[in-house]
Amino acid sequence: MTNLYFEELQIGIRSAAGPYSLSKEEIIRFAKQYDPIPRHIDEELAALSVFGGLTASGSHTFAIYILLSGQLQPHFQVLMGLGWEELKLTNPVRPGDALDLEMTVLELRPYLTGESFATGTCCAIKSARRCWNAFPRFSLRGGRTRMLLLGNVRCWHL
């Protein structure tokens, strides 16, 4: 696993992870525990919904993003997540979909007393449908001792 620190980043560096495939059983199991809405747990009721079938919960999709972000290659040395300014669920995720994550460094800039970088991030379904855009903020490690902050994140386009 290649680990990149702030000083090693350049604009345009891309990092990717995935695919992560979702099964019907996983979608239902997650939804029963965390988001028990009929369109996530009952195929017949889901067929009558605006989505016309079973869909993964947005919370489930976001959990997969968190999982994939830890698998990005090369790996950015993130210390902690500080929050998300925006998260847009642009398309439903369905059983059998495979999700991929890509992050691209778009800018390098100072932030308060440290340094930061902004990356474009998007989770995409194998069929090239974007399933969400996110604008997270992270604390990033610089060198081996300094704490640095990650700035706004923009989505890459499929």
DSSP file (Angstrom, degrees, kcal/mol; ACC not computed):
  #  RESIDUE AA STRUCTURE BP1 BP2  ACC     N-H-->O    O-->H-N    N-H-->O    O-->H-N    TCO  KAPPA ALPHA  PHI   PSI    X-CA   Y-CA   Z-CA
    1    1 A M              0   0    0      0, 0.0     2,-0.5     0, 0.0    72,-0.1   0.000 360.0 360.0 360.0 122.6    0.0    0.0    0.0
    2    2 A T        -     0   0    0      2,-0.0    73,-3.4    74,-0.0     2,-0.5  -0.716 360.0-156.7 -81.7 125.7    1.5    3.4   -1.1
    3    3 A N  E     -a   75   0A   0     -2,-0.5     2,-0.5    71,-0.2    73,-0.2  -0.923   5.4-160.3-107.4 121.8    1.0    6.0    1.6
    4    4 A L  E     -a   76   0A   0     71,-3.4    73,-2.3    -2,-0.5     2,-0.2  -0.882   1.4-160.9-106.4 129.8    1.0    9.6    0.5
    5    5 A Y    >>  -     0   0    0     -2,-0.5     3,-1.8    71,-0.2     4,-0.6  -0.597  39.2 -96.2 -98.3 165.9    1.6   12.5    2.9
    6    6 A F  G >4 S+     0   0    0    135,-1.5     3,-1.7     1,-0.3   136,-0.1   0.878 122.6  55.8 -51.0 -46.2    0.7   16.1    2.2
    7    7 A E  G 34 S+     0   0    0      1,-0.3    -1,-0.3     3,-0.0   135,-0.1   0.713 105.8  53.3 -63.1 -19.9    4.2   17.1    0.9
    8    8 A E  G <4 S+     0   0    0     -3,-1.8    -1,-0.3   135,-0.1    -2,-0.2   0.523  87.4 105.5 -92.2  -7.0    4.0   14.3   -1.7
    9    9 A L    <<  -     0   0    0     -3,-1.7     2,-0.3    -4,-0.6    99,-0.0  -0.460  45.1-176.4 -78.7 146.7    0.7   15.3   -3.2
   10   10 A Q    >   -     0   0    0     -2,-0.1     3,-2.0    97,-0.0    95,-0.2  -0.975  39.1 -90.4-135.4 150.1    0.4   17.0   -6.6
   11   11 A I  T 3  S+     0   0    0     -2,-0.3    95,-0.2     1,-0.2     3,-0.1  -0.390 113.9  30.0 -58.8 134.5   -2.6   18.4   -8.3
   12   12 A G  T 3  S+     0   0    0     93,-3.2    -1,-0.2     1,-0.3     2,-0.1   0.231  78.9 143.0  98.3 -12.1   -4.1   15.7  -10.5
   13   13 A I    <   -     0   0    0     -3,-2.0    92,-2.6    92,-0.1     2,-0.4  -0.420  35.7-156.3 -61.5 131.3   -3.1   12.7   -8.4
   14   14 A R  E     -B  104   0B   0     90,-0.2     2,-0.4    -2,-0.1    90,-0.2  -0.865  13.1-170.2-113.0 147.4   -5.9   10.1   -8.4
   15   15 A S  E     -B  103   0B   0     88,-2.9    88,-3.0    -2,-0.4     2,-0.3  -0.997  11.3-175.1-134.0 138.4   -6.7    7.5   -5.9
   16   16 A A  E     +BC 102  73B   0     57,-1.9    57,-1.9    -2,-0.4     2,-0.3  -0.940  11.2 177.8-137.9 156.0   -9.2    4.7   -6.5
   17   17 A A  E     -B  101   0B   0     84,-2.2    84,-2.8    -2,-0.3     3,-0.1  -0.978  31.4  -2.4-150.1 156.4  -10.9    1.8   -4.7
   18   18 A G  E     -     0   0B   0     -2,-0.3    82,-0.2     1,-0.3     2,-0.1  -0.586  24.1-143.9 117.3-178.6  -13.5   -0.8   -5.5
   19   19 A P  E     -     0   0B   0      0, 0.0     2,-0.5     0, 0.0    -1,-0.3   0.489  37.8-179.9 -82.9 160.0  -15.5   -2.4   -6.9
   20   20 A Y  E     -B   99   0B   0     79,-1.8    79,-3.0    -3,-0.1     2,-0.4  -0.986  15.5-151.4-122.7 116.5  -17.8   -3.3   -4.0
   21   21 A S  E     -B   98   0B   0     -2,-0.5     2,-0.4    77,-0.3    77,-0.2  -0.721   3.7-147.8 -94.4 137.2  -20.8   -5.4   -5.0
   22   22 A L        -     0   0    0     75,-2.4    74,-3.5    -2,-0.4     2,-0.2  -0.870   8.1-156.3-105.0 133.6  -24.1   -5.2   -3.2
   23   23 A S     >  -     0   0    0     -2,-0.4     4,-2.1    72,-0.2     5,-0.2  -0.670  28.9-116.2-100.0 161.2  -26.4   -8.2   -2.8
   24   24 A K  H  > S+     0   0    0     -2,-0.2     4,-2.3     1,-0.2     5,-0.2   0.908 116.9  53.9 -58.9 -42.9  -30.1   -8.1   -2.2
   25   25 A E  H  > S+     0   0    0      1,-0.2     4,-2.6     2,-0.2    -1,-0.2   0.889 107.9  48.6 -62.7 -40.6  -29.5   -9.9    1.1
   26   26 A E  H  > S+     0   0    0      2,-0.2     4,-2.7     1,-0.2     5,-0.3   0.919 110.5  51.0 -66.2 -43.1  -27.0   -7.3    2.3
   27   27 A I  H  X S+     0   0    0     -4,-2.1     4,-2.2     1,-0.2    30,-0.2   0.926 114.4  43.6 -59.7 -45.5  -29.3   -4.4    1.4
   28   28 A I  H  X S+     0   0    0     -4,-2.3     4,-2.6     2,-0.2    -2,-0.2   0.918 113.5  50.7 -67.1 -44.3  -32.2   -5.9    3.3
   29   29 A R  H  X S+     0   0    0     -4,-2.6     4,-1.4    -5,-0.2    -2,-0.2   0.928 113.1  45.2 -60.6 -46.9  -30.0   -6.8    6.3
   30   30 A F  H  X S+     0   0    0     -4,-2.7     4,-2.8     1,-0.2     5,-0.5   0.939 114.4  48.7 -62.2 -46.7  -28.5   -3.3    6.6
   31   31 A A  H  X S+     0   0    0     -4,-2.2     4,-1.6    -5,-0.3    -2,-0.2   0.888 106.1  56.1 -64.3 -40.0  -31.9   -1.6    6.2
   32   32 A K  H  < S+     0   0    0     -4,-2.6    -1,-0.2     1,-0.2    -2,-0.2   0.874 117.0  36.8 -59.2 -35.8  -33.6   -3.8    8.8
   33   33 A Q  H  < S+     0   0    0     -4,-1.4    -2,-0.2    -3,-0.3    -1,-0.2   0.873 136.6  12.7 -84.4 -38.6  -31.0   -2.8   11.3
   34   34 A Y  H  < S+     0   0    0     -4,-2.8    -3,-0.2    -5,-0.2    -2,-0.2   0.684 135.0  19.5-117.6 -22.7  -30.4    0.9   10.4
   35   35 A D     <  -     0   0    0     -4,-1.6     2,-2.7    -5,-0.5     5,-0.1  -0.435  61.9-175.0-151.6  67.6  -33.1    2.2    8.0
   36   36 A P        +     0   0    0      0, 0.0    -4,-0.1     0, 0.0    -5,-0.1  -0.308  29.2 143.8 -75.8  65.2  -36.3    0.0    8.0
   37   37 A I    >>  -     0   0    0     -2,-2.7     3,-2.6     1,-0.1     4,-0.8  -0.848  58.9-119.4 -99.9 138.5  -38.2    1.7    5.2
   38   38 A P  H >> S+     0   0    0      0, 0.0     4,-2.7     0, 0.0     3,-0.8   0.807 110.3  60.5 -49.8 -38.5  -40.2   -0.6    3.0
   39   39 A R  H 34 S+     0   0    0      1,-0.2    16,-1.9     2,-0.2    14,-0.0   0.651 110.3  44.1 -68.4 -10.8  -38.4    0.3   -0.3
   40   40 A H  H <4 S+     0   0    0     -3,-2.6    -9,-0.3    14,-0.2    -1,-0.2   0.597 126.8  25.2-102.2 -15.5  -35.2   -1.1    1.4
   41   41 A I  H << S+     0   0    0     -4,-0.8     2,-0.5    -3,-0.8    -2,-0.2   0.603 111.6  57.8-126.4 -16.5  -36.6   -4.3    3.0
   42   42 A D     X  -     0   0    0     -4,-2.7     4,-2.7    -5,-0.2    -1,-0.2  -0.947  56.2-161.8-127.5 112.3  -39.6   -5.5    1.1
   43   43 A E  H  > S+     0   0    0     -2,-0.5     4,-1.8     1,-0.2    -1,-0.1   0.867  91.9  50.4 -61.6 -38.6  -39.3   -6.2   -2.7
   44   44 A E  H  > S+     0   0    0      2,-0.2     4,-0.7     1,-0.2    -1,-0.2   0.931 115.2  41.4 -67.5 -45.3  -43.1   -6.1   -3.3
   45   45 A L  H >4 S+     0   0    0      1,-0.2     3,-0.7     2,-0.2     4,-0.5   0.864 112.2  56.6 -68.8 -34.9  -43.6   -2.7   -1.6
   46   46 A A  H >< S+     0   0    0     -4,-2.7     3,-1.2    -8,-0.4     7,-1.0   0.860  99.6  59.7 -63.6 -34.9  -40.4   -1.5   -3.2
   47   47 A A  H 3< S+     0   0    0     -4,-1.8    -1,-0.2     5,-0.3    -2,-0.2   0.783 104.9  50.1 -63.7 -26.5  -41.8   -2.3   -6.6
   48   48 A L  T << S+     0   0    0     -3,-0.7    -1,-0.3    -4,-0.7    -2,-0.2   0.537  95.5  95.7 -88.1  -7.8  -44.7    0.1   -5.9
   49   49 A S  S X  S-     0   0    0     -3,-1.2     3,-1.4    -4,-0.5    -3,-0.0  -0.206  96.2 -97.8 -77.8 172.1  -42.3    2.9   -4.8
   50   50 A V  T 3  S+     0   0    0      1,-0.3    -1,-0.1     2,-0.1    -3,-0.1   0.733 125.4  57.5 -59.7 -23.0  -41.1    5.8   -7.0
   51   51 A F  T 3  S-     0   0    0     -5,-0.2    -1,-0.3     2,-0.1    -4,-0.1   0.635  99.9-137.7 -85.7 -15.1  -37.9    3.7   -7.5
   52   52 A G  S <  S+     0   0    0     -3,-1.4     2,-0.3    -6,-0.4    -5,-0.3   0.693  72.0  21.5  68.8  19.2  -39.8    0.7   -8.9
   53   53 A G  S    S-     0   0    0     -7,-1.0    -2,-0.1    -8,-0.1    -9,-0.1  -0.950 103.0 -41.7 168.8 175.1  -37.7   -1.8   -7.0
   54   54 A L        -     0   0    0     -2,-0.3     2,-0.3   -11,-0.1   -14,-0.2  -0.331  54.7-176.7 -61.9 135.0  -35.5   -2.5   -4.0
   55   55 A T        -     0   0    0    -16,-1.9    39,-0.2    39,-0.2     2,-0.2  -0.962  27.4-109.2-133.1 152.0  -32.8    0.2   -3.3
   56   56 A A        -     0   0    0     37,-3.3    37,-0.4    -2,-0.3   -28,-0.1  -0.517  41.7-103.8 -75.3 146.4  -30.0    0.5   -0.8
   57   57 A S     >  -     0   0    0    -30,-0.2     4,-2.3    -2,-0.2     5,-0.2  -0.362  22.6-122.7 -63.2 147.4  -30.4    3.0    2.0
   58   58 A G  H  > S+     0   0    0      1,-0.2     4,-2.4     2,-0.2     5,-0.2   0.871 116.3  55.9 -59.0 -36.1  -28.4    6.2    1.6
   59   59 A S  H  > S+     0   0    0      2,-0.2     4,-2.1     1,-0.2    -1,-0.2   0.884 106.7  49.4 -62.9 -38.5  -26.8    5.4    5.0
   60   60 A H  H  > S+     0   0    0      2,-0.2     4,-1.9     1,-0.2    -2,-0.2   0.924 110.3  49.9 -65.9 -45.4  -25.7    2.0    3.5
   61   61 A T  H  X S+     0   0    0     -4,-2.3     4,-1.8     1,-0.2    -2,-0.2   0.904 111.5  49.1 -60.0 -42.4  -24.2    3.7    0.5
   62   62 A F  H  X S+     0   0    0     -4,-2.4     4,-2.2     1,-0.2    -1,-0.2   0.887 107.0  55.3 -65.8 -39.0  -22.4    6.2    2.7
   63   63 A A  H  X S+     0   0    0     -4,-2.1     4,-2.2     1,-0.2    -1,-0.2   0.877 106.7  51.2 -61.0 -37.0  -21.1    3.3    4.9
   64   64 A I  H  X S+     0   0    0     -4,-1.9     4,-3.1     2,-0.2    -1,-0.2   0.885 106.4  54.7 -67.7 -37.9  -19.6    1.7    1.7
   65   65 A Y  H  X S+     0   0    0     -4,-1.8     4,-2.7     2,-0.2    -2,-0.2   0.934 108.1  49.2 -57.3 -46.2  -17.9    5.0    0.8
   66   66 A I  H  X S+     0   0    0     -4,-2.2     4,-1.1     2,-0.2    -2,-0.2   0.922 112.5  48.1 -60.3 -44.1  -16.3    5.0    4.3
   67   67 A L  H >< S+     0   0    0     -4,-2.2     3,-0.6     1,-0.2     4,-0.4   0.947 114.6  44.9 -60.2 -49.9  -15.1    1.4    3.7
   68   68 A L  H >< S+     0   0    0     -4,-3.1     3,-1.6     1,-0.2     4,-0.4   0.844 104.0  62.8 -66.1 -34.0  -13.8    2.2    0.2
   69   69 A S  H >< S+     0   0    0     -4,-2.7     3,-0.7     1,-0.3    -1,-0.2   0.825 100.8  54.0 -63.3 -28.7  -12.0    5.4    1.3
   70   70 A G  T << S+     0   0    0     -4,-1.1    -1,-0.3    -3,-0.6    -2,-0.2   0.613 109.1  49.8 -76.0 -11.4   -9.9    3.3    3.6
   71   71 A Q  T <  S+     0   0    0     -3,-1.6    -1,-0.2    -4,-0.4    -2,-0.2   0.352  79.2 135.4-106.2   2.4   -8.9    1.1    0.6
   72   72 A L    <   -     0   0    0     -3,-0.7   -55,-0.2    -4,-0.4    30,-0.1  -0.211  52.9-121.0 -56.0 140.4   -7.9    3.9   -1.7
   73   73 A Q  B    S+C   16   0B   0    -57,-1.9   -57,-1.9     1,-0.1     2,-0.2  -0.991 102.3  31.9-129.8 123.7   -4.7    3.4   -3.7
   74   74 A P  S    S-     0   0    0      0, 0.0     2,-0.5     0, 0.0   -71,-0.2   0.624 103.6-136.7 -66.3 161.1   -2.5    5.4   -3.4
   75   75 A H  E     -a    3   0A   0    -73,-3.4   -71,-3.4    -2,-0.2     2,-0.3  -0.786   5.7-141.2 -97.3 123.4   -3.6    6.0    0.2
   76   76 A F  E     -a    4   0A   0     -2,-0.5     2,-1.9   -73,-0.2   -71,-0.2  -0.646  25.4-117.7 -79.7 138.7   -3.8    9.5    1.6
   77   77 A Q        +     0   0    0    -73,-2.3    64,-4.0    -2,-0.3     2,-0.4  -0.537  45.2 175.3 -80.6  79.3   -2.6    9.8    5.2
   78   78 A V  E     -D  140   0B   0     -2,-1.9    62,-0.3    62,-0.3     3,-0.1  -0.711  20.8-169.0 -88.8 133.4   -5.9   11.0    6.7
   79   79 A L  E     -     0   0B   0     60,-3.3     2,-0.3    -2,-0.4    61,-0.2   0.866  66.2 -22.0 -87.5 -42.0   -6.0   11.4   10.5
   80   80 A M  E     -D  139   0B   0     59,-1.1    59,-3.3     0, 0.0     2,-0.4  -0.983  60.6-105.8-164.6 154.8   -9.8   11.9   11.0
   81   81 A G  E     -D  138   0B   0     -2,-0.3    57,-0.3    57,-0.2     3,-0.1  -0.713  23.0-170.5 -84.3 138.8  -12.9   13.0    9.2
   82   82 A L  E     -     0   0B   0     55,-3.6     2,-0.2     1,-0.4    56,-0.2   0.457  52.7 -78.2-108.8  -4.3  -14.2   16.4   10.2
   83   83 A G  E     -D  137   0B   0     54,-0.9    54,-2.9     0, 0.0     2,-0.4  -0.693  39.9 -89.8 132.7 174.8  -17.6   16.3    8.5
   84   84 A W  E     -D  136   0B   0     52,-0.3     3,-0.1    -2,-0.2    68,-0.0  -0.994  14.5-163.1-128.0 128.3  -19.3   16.7    5.2
   85   85 A E  E    S+     0   0B   0     50,-2.7     2,-0.3    -2,-0.4    -1,-0.1   0.778  81.5   5.0 -77.5 -27.3  -20.6   20.0    3.8
   86   86 A E  E     -     0   0B   0     49,-0.4    49,-2.2     2,-0.0     2,-0.3  -0.981  54.1-177.0-158.3 141.8  -22.8   18.3    1.3
   87   87 A L  E     -D  134   0B   0     -2,-0.3     2,-0.5    47,-0.2    47,-0.2  -0.920  12.1-170.6-142.0 116.1  -23.8   14.8    0.3
   88   88 A K  E     -D  133   0B   0     45,-2.3    45,-2.0    -2,-0.3     2,-1.0  -0.934  15.5-151.2-112.5 125.6  -26.0   14.3   -2.7
   89   89 A L  E     +D  132   0B   0     -2,-0.5    43,-0.3    43,-0.2    42,-0.1  -0.825  23.0 173.8 -92.5 101.8  -27.6   10.9   -3.5
   90   90 A T        +     0   0    0     -2,-1.0    42,-0.2    41,-0.6    41,-0.2   0.721  59.8  13.3 -89.9 -23.2  -27.9   11.3   -7.3
   91   91 A N  S    S-     0   0    0     40,-1.0    -1,-0.2    38,-0.1     2,-0.1  -0.992  82.5-100.8-150.1 148.7  -29.1    7.7   -8.3
   92   92 A P        -     0   0    0      0, 0.0     2,-0.5     0, 0.0   -35,-0.1  -0.373  28.5-135.3 -69.1 149.7  -30.4    4.7   -6.4
   93   93 A V        -     0   0    0    -37,-0.4   -37,-3.3    38,-0.1   -32,-0.1  -0.926  28.6-170.7-105.5 129.3  -28.2    1.8   -5.6
   94   94 A R    >   -     0   0    0     -2,-0.5     3,-2.2   -39,-0.2   -72,-0.3  -0.726  34.3 -74.2-119.8 163.8  -29.7   -1.6   -6.4
   95   95 A P  T 3  S+     0   0    0      0, 0.0   -72,-0.2     0, 0.0    -1,-0.1  -0.320 119.9  26.4 -55.2 137.0  -28.9   -5.2   -5.7
   96   96 A G  T 3  S+     0   0    0    -74,-3.5   -73,-0.1     1,-0.3     2,-0.1   0.240  88.7 132.9  91.3 -13.1  -26.1   -6.3   -8.1
   97   97 A D    <   -     0   0    0     -3,-2.2   -75,-2.4   -75,-0.1     2,-0.5  -0.434  46.6-147.2 -69.0 145.9  -24.6   -2.9   -8.4
   98   98 A A  E     -B   21   0B   0    -77,-0.2    28,-2.5    -3,-0.1     2,-0.4  -0.976  12.3-149.1-115.2 125.6  -20.9   -2.6   -8.0
   99   99 A L  E     -BE  20 125B   0    -79,-3.0   -79,-1.8    -2,-0.5     2,-0.3  -0.779  12.5-172.7-100.8 137.6  -19.6    0.7   -6.5
  100  100 A D  E     - E   0 124B   0     24,-2.9    24,-2.9    -2,-0.4     2,-0.4  -0.937   9.2-151.7-122.2 148.7  -16.2    2.3   -7.3
  101  101 A L  E     -BE  17 123B   0    -84,-2.8   -84,-2.2    -2,-0.3     2,-0.4  -0.971  12.9-179.9-121.7 135.9  -14.7    5.3   -5.5
  102  102 A E  E     -BE  16 122B   0     20,-1.7    20,-1.3    -2,-0.4     2,-0.4  -0.999   5.3-171.8-135.0 136.0  -12.2    7.8   -7.1
  103  103 A M  E     -BE  15 121B   0    -88,-3.0   -88,-2.9    -2,-0.4     2,-0.4  -0.984   4.4-170.2-123.9 138.5  -10.6   10.8   -5.5
  104  104 A T  E     -BE  14 120B   0     16,-1.8    16,-3.3    -2,-0.4     2,-0.5  -0.996  26.0-123.1-129.7 130.8   -8.6   13.4   -7.4
  105  105 A V  E     + E   0 119B   0    -92,-2.6   -93,-3.2    -2,-0.4    14,-0.3  -0.623  33.7 171.8 -72.5 120.7   -6.4   16.2   -5.9
  106  106 A L  E     +     0   0B   0     12,-3.0     2,-0.3    -2,-0.5    13,-0.2   0.712  59.8   6.2-103.4 -28.4   -7.8   19.4   -7.4
  107  107 A E  E     - E   0 118B   0     11,-1.3    11,-2.1   -97,-0.1     2,-0.4  -0.996  51.4-149.3-155.2 153.4   -5.9   22.0   -5.4
  108  108 A L  E     + E   0 117B   0     -2,-0.3     9,-0.2     9,-0.2   -97,-0.0  -0.997  37.1 148.9-122.1 125.6   -3.2   22.4   -2.8
  109  109 A R  E     - E   0 116B   0      7,-2.3     7,-2.6    -2,-0.4     2,-0.1  -0.995  47.5 -94.0-156.2 156.2   -3.6   25.4   -0.5
  110  110 A P  E     - E   0 115B   0      0, 0.0     2,-0.4     0, 0.0     5,-0.3  -0.417  32.5-165.7 -69.2 149.0   -2.9   26.7    3.0
  111  111 A Y  E >   - E   0 114B   0      3,-1.2     3,-1.9    -2,-0.1    38,-0.2  -0.934  55.7 -53.7-139.9 114.3   -5.6   26.3    5.6
  112  112 A L  T 3  S-     0   0    0     -2,-0.4     4,-0.1     1,-0.3    -1,-0.0  -0.356 119.3 -23.0  52.9-122.7   -5.3   28.2    8.9
  113  113 A T  T 3  S+     0   0    0     -2,-0.1    -1,-0.3    -3,-0.1     2,-0.1   0.563 135.8  49.0 -95.4  -8.2   -1.9   27.3   10.4
  114  114 A G  E <  S-E  111   0B   0     -3,-1.9    -3,-1.2     1,-0.1     2,-0.3  -0.043  89.0 -98.7-104.9-150.2   -1.5   24.0    8.5
  115  115 A E  E     -E  110   0B   0     -5,-0.3    34,-1.9    25,-0.2     2,-0.3  -0.895  33.5-172.4-131.1 161.4   -1.9   23.1    4.9
  116  116 A S  E     -E  109   0B   0     -7,-2.6    -7,-2.3    -2,-0.3     2,-0.3  -0.947  11.2-151.9-147.4 168.5   -4.8   21.4    3.1
  117  117 A F  E     -E  108   0B   0     32,-0.4    34,-1.7    -2,-0.3     2,-0.4  -0.987  12.2-139.2-140.6 154.0   -5.8   19.9   -0.2
  118  118 A A  E     -E  107   0B   0    -11,-2.1   -12,-3.0    -2,-0.3   -11,-1.3  -0.915  20.2-169.6-110.4 139.6   -9.1   19.5   -2.0
  119  119 A T  E     -E  105   0B   0     -2,-0.4    35,-1.2    32,-0.3     2,-0.5  -0.930  23.7-123.8-125.0 152.7  -10.0   16.3   -3.8
  120  120 A G  E     -Ef 104 154B   0    -16,-3.3   -16,-1.8    -2,-0.3     2,-0.4  -0.817  36.4-175.4 -87.8 132.2  -12.8   15.4   -6.1
  121  121 A T  E     +E  103   0B   0     33,-1.2    13,-0.9    -2,-0.5     2,-0.3  -0.992  12.9 156.1-135.1 140.5  -14.7   12.4   -4.8
  122  122 A C  E     -EG 102 133B   0    -20,-1.3   -20,-1.7    -2,-0.4     2,-0.5  -0.974  31.2-140.0-158.0 143.6  -17.5   10.4   -6.3
  123  123 A C  E     -EG 101 132B   0      9,-1.4     8,-2.2    -2,-0.3     9,-1.2  -0.946  29.1-169.1-106.4 127.9  -18.9    6.9   -5.8
  124  124 A A  E     -EG 100 130B   0    -24,-2.9   -24,-2.9    -2,-0.5     2,-0.3  -0.906  20.9-127.2-122.1 145.2  -19.9    5.4   -9.1
  125  125 A I  E >>  -EG  99 129B   0      4,-3.4     3,-2.7    -2,-0.4     4,-0.6  -0.669  35.1-110.5 -85.2 145.0  -21.9    2.3  -10.0
  126  126 A K  T 34 S+     0   0    0    -28,-2.5    -1,-0.1     1,-0.3   -27,-0.1   0.770 117.2  65.8 -48.3 -32.1  -20.2    0.0  -12.5
  127  127 A S  T 34 S-     0   0    0    -29,-0.1    -1,-0.3     2,-0.1     3,-0.1   0.349 123.3-104.4 -76.1  10.6  -22.8    0.9  -15.2
  128  128 A A  T <4 S+     0   0    0     -3,-2.7     2,-0.5     1,-0.3    -2,-0.2   0.673  77.9 138.1  74.6  20.5  -21.3    4.5  -15.0
  129  129 A R  E  <  - G   0 125B   0     -4,-0.6    -4,-3.4   -38,-0.0     2,-0.4  -0.848  54.3-130.6 -90.8 130.1  -24.2    5.9  -13.1
  130  130 A R  E     - G   0 124B   0     -2,-0.5    -6,-0.2    -6,-0.2     3,-0.1  -0.670  21.3-172.4 -75.5 130.6  -23.0    8.3  -10.4
  131  131 A C  E     -     0   0B   0     -8,-2.2   -40,-1.0    -2,-0.4   -41,-0.6   0.684  62.8  -8.1-101.3 -19.9  -24.7    7.3   -7.1
  132  132 A W  E     -DG  89 123B   0     -9,-1.2    -9,-1.4   -43,-0.3     2,-0.3  -0.971  48.5-145.2-167.1 160.2  -23.5   10.2   -5.0
  133  133 A N  E     -DG  88 122B   0    -45,-2.0   -45,-2.3    -2,-0.3     2,-0.3  -0.931  24.1-169.0-119.6 147.6  -21.3   13.3   -4.7
  134  134 A A  E     -D   87   0B   0    -13,-0.9   -13,-0.4    -2,-0.3   -47,-0.2  -0.984  23.6-160.8-140.8 153.5  -19.7   14.3   -1.4
  135  135 A F  E     +     0   0B   0    -49,-2.2   -50,-2.7    -2,-0.3   -49,-0.4  -0.622  32.7 171.2-127.8  69.9  -17.9   17.3    0.0
  136  136 A P  E     -D   84   0B   0      0, 0.0     2,-0.4     0, 0.0   -52,-0.3  -0.354  25.0-144.8 -82.7 162.8  -16.0   16.0    3.0
  137  137 A R  E     -D   83   0B   0    -54,-2.9   -55,-3.6    15,-0.1   -54,-0.9  -0.996  22.8-179.9-123.7 132.3  -13.4   17.6    5.2
  138  138 A F  E     -D   81   0B   0     -2,-0.4    12,-5.4    12,-0.4     2,-0.5  -0.902  31.9-121.1-129.0 156.9  -10.6   15.6    6.7
  139  139 A S  E     -DH  80 149B   0    -59,-3.3   -60,-3.3    -2,-0.3   -59,-1.1  -0.880  38.1-158.7 -92.3 130.6   -7.6   16.1    8.9
  140  140 A L  E     -DH  78 148B   0      8,-6.3     8,-4.8    -2,-0.5     2,-0.4  -0.894  13.6-123.8-119.3 141.0   -4.5   15.0    6.9
  141  141 A R  E     - H   0 147B   0    -64,-4.0  -135,-1.5    -2,-0.4     2,-0.4  -0.665  21.3-160.3 -83.6 133.5   -1.0   14.0    8.1
  142  142 A G  E >>  - H   0 146B   0      4,-3.2     4,-1.3    -2,-0.4     3,-0.9  -0.945  62.9 -29.9-112.1 136.2    1.9   15.9    6.7
  143  143 A G  T 34 S-     0   0    0     -2,-0.4  -137,-0.1     1,-0.2  -135,-0.1  -0.359 109.2 -58.2  54.8-133.7    5.3   14.3    6.9
  144  144 A R  T 34 S+     0   0    0   -139,-0.1    -1,-0.2     3,-0.0     3,-0.0   0.387 132.9  29.8-119.1   0.7    5.3   12.1    9.9
  145  145 A T  T <4 S+     0   0    0     -3,-0.9     2,-0.2     1,-0.0    -2,-0.2   0.693  91.8  87.1-130.4 -33.6    4.4   14.7   12.6
  146  146 A R  E  <  -H  142   0B   0     -4,-1.3    -4,-3.2     1,-0.0     2,-0.5  -0.507  62.3-138.1 -82.1 141.5    2.3   17.7   11.4
  147  147 A M  E     -H  141   0B   0     -6,-0.2     2,-0.3    -2,-0.2    -6,-0.2  -0.837  25.9-175.0 -93.4 131.4   -1.5   17.6   11.3
  148  148 A L  E     -H  140   0B   0     -8,-4.8    -8,-6.3    -2,-0.5     2,-0.4  -0.873  17.8-126.2-125.1 158.1   -3.0   19.1    8.1
  149  149 A L  E     -H  139   0B   0    -34,-1.9     2,-0.5   -10,-0.3   -32,-0.4  -0.849  12.0-134.9-110.5 141.9   -6.5   19.7    7.1
  150  150 A L        -     0   0    0    -12,-5.4   -12,-0.4    -2,-0.4   -32,-0.2  -0.795  25.2-148.5 -92.4 131.3   -8.3   18.6    3.9
  151  151 A G        -     0   0    0    -34,-1.7   -32,-0.3    -2,-0.5   -13,-0.2   0.097  43.5 -35.8 -84.2-161.5  -10.4   21.3    2.3
  152  152 A N        -     0   0    0    -34,-0.1     2,-0.4   -15,-0.1   -33,-0.3  -0.186  57.9-141.4 -59.4 150.3  -13.6   21.2    0.2
  153  153 A V        -     0   0    0    -35,-0.2     2,-0.3    -3,-0.1   -33,-0.3  -0.939  12.0-162.5-118.7 137.0  -14.1   18.2   -2.0
  154  154 A R  B     -f  120   0B   0    -35,-1.2   -33,-1.2    -2,-0.4   -50,-0.3  -0.871  24.1-109.7-117.5 152.8  -15.7   18.3   -5.5
  155  155 A C        -     0   0    0     -2,-0.3     2,-0.2   -35,-0.3   -33,-0.2  -0.576  22.5-132.4 -83.4 141.0  -17.0   15.4   -7.5
  156  156 A W        -     0   0    0    -54,-0.3     2,-0.4    -2,-0.3   -54,-0.1  -0.531  29.1-117.1 -80.7 159.8  -15.4   14.1  -10.6
  157  157 A H              0   0    0     -2,-0.2   -35,-0.0     1,-0.1    -1,-0.0  -0.832 360.0 360.0-108.6 137.7  -17.6   13.6  -13.6
  158  158 A L              0   0    0     -2,-0.4    -1,-0.1   -30,-0.1    -2,-0.0   0.417 360.0 360.0 -91.0 360.0  -18.4   10.3  -15.3
